[in-house]
Amino acid sequence: MNQESSLWSDAWRRLLANKAAVAGGIILLVLIFLAIFAPWIAPHSYSYQNLELGAQPPSSEFLLGTDTLGRDLFSRILYGARVSLLVGFVATSVALVIGVSWGIVAGYFGGRIDSVMMRIVDVLYGLPFIIFIILLMVIFGRNIWLLFAAIGAVEWLTMARIVRGQVLTVKTQEYVLAAQAMGVSNIQMFRKHIYPNILGPIAVYATLTIPQVMLLEAFLSFLGLGIQPPMSSWGTLIRYGVESMEEYSWLLIYPGLTFTLTLFALNFFGDGLRDALDPKISSD
Amino acid sequence: MLQIILKRIAIAIPVILIVASLTFFLVRMAPGGPFDAEKVVPPQVMKNLNAVYNLDAPLIIQYRDYMLNLVQGDFGPSFRYPGRSVTEMIFTGLPVTFELAFYAIIVAMIIGSLAGVIAAVNRNTLLDYVPMTIAMIGICMPTFLLGPLLVLYFGIYLEALPVSGWDSLPGDKILPSITLGAAYAAYIARLSRGGMLETLSQDYIRTARAKGLPEHQVIIKHALQGGLVPVVSFLGPAVAGLIGGSFVVETIFQIPGLGRFYVEAAFNRDYTMILGTTIFFSTLIIFFNLLSDIAVLLMNPRARSQT
């Protein structure tokens, strides 16, 4: 128990020493806070249309201006954060559940089970998933939950590989062999020995999957195949921003900046987490 | 060596067949027939339409016919554009998309590997930090944002470059190629930096230096081959991303390529077109993955014994 807590406190200390990761983490916390409390923070309704107002440049009344239908852009970005972050977390969780279970089963039982399961992963790796997601969205309609599931179902492959590799390494350690010799059950073995050892890599990879998932969602929304109005994600905001960027460039620039900044923060935080949890892996 | 390659090909062929079958049945699962959206037609017309498109046969027969035609390169007729075949549409759009992707890869390879090699050789100096920070921005900035921003600046603000079309105005290929290539330049820069750093710490590099070779010769003659292996293995999977990117870039710049046809087909629910292009894209991606696997085997002697 002591050993375990010192591993995590060491990692925590290394993470705090990494300025880019800390900055990323703070930006993320602020964003999550804003997204959760959007209904109380947003100065205007995200869907209220004021056609007489039309597109207004940023002012003290409308911090980031309004869109062509007179809707407050700042409020729309706040509500968009809810959808974009939700997609990021939910789809990553789906990927996490599938990938981790797959990897643990393959790695722990090994042998034929392992080779069959990993061969399936290899084959799936070669498939063009972006095209499949588009296909699914076209056939089954543009449903937000289907979008979550489809993206999650794509992103689990790498997770399965990482977890399997980690389980294989842990499995051959002397203390695990000793525990096995003493007749510890599979479930006990998993809880006491395997699980604590794979937690780090899972946390790291999950953090790095979130920005990929958000990119994928924004990509689909940009093409008009993702989130449908009146709901809006950052991808849809960018799409509408592009349509009217010639006259009203703020409609493209602010959502774009927010999105890029978020991806930045997530990537820096993820990289920092990786370096903190596994000093061996970090390349430089 | 040859055996490994043959084994990879032997895996790829059934995968393509599975993808084609899966796509076929998925598209057939779509709610409603392909002609439901249009105005109500008399039952007899509907029956004839179904007969023309072979929709009145049992599913399994349709599947057999489709696969038999597919093997001969016939993707069937388009639902949306009567009289045009999917094969014809694919081959109209494909050259444009290929050209775009080719320029994008050239842009990415030149800028990316140059930046990566310079960064690795000048590790932990300004010449390392600046290109790598730009690369990070390149990775975080999605194509669908970079493209419009470039249009806004170079096309609308500076009025220096055309912002739409393909082959119609001089210079109209510049912005799309840069937009599509930028993200890959960023990835390639990071990969080639990592690969070079690892290669430069190898014993044979130390030997080359010890025998008195000038540094640029060490890098060009000895380090590059090993250092760029990660880039080559990245190029195969990158094709999948390039296809996805071409959807966006061709939409933004209004380029009449296969990517835009695909997005339009997705909007119009042109099922046969979606089915055909999906199978076509999948085959392309699997083929390029195979190609880059083989290239890596040829470049890296150690990978041969490992697989």
Interface residues (C-beta under 8 A of the other chain):
Chain A: V123 G126 L127 P128 F129 I130 I131 F132 I134 L135 L136 M137 V138 I139 F140 P211 L215 A218 F219 F222 L223 G224 L225 G235 I238 R239 G241 V242 M245 E246 S249 L252 I253 G256 F259 T260 L263 F264 N267 S283 D284
Chain B: I11 A12 V15 V19 T23 L26 V27 M29 A30 P31 R123 M136 I137 I139 C140 M141 P142 F144 L145 P148 L149 V151 L152 I156 G194 L197 A240 G241 I243 G244 F247 V248 T251 I252 Y262 V263 A266 F267 R269 I274 T278 F281 S282 I285 I286 N289
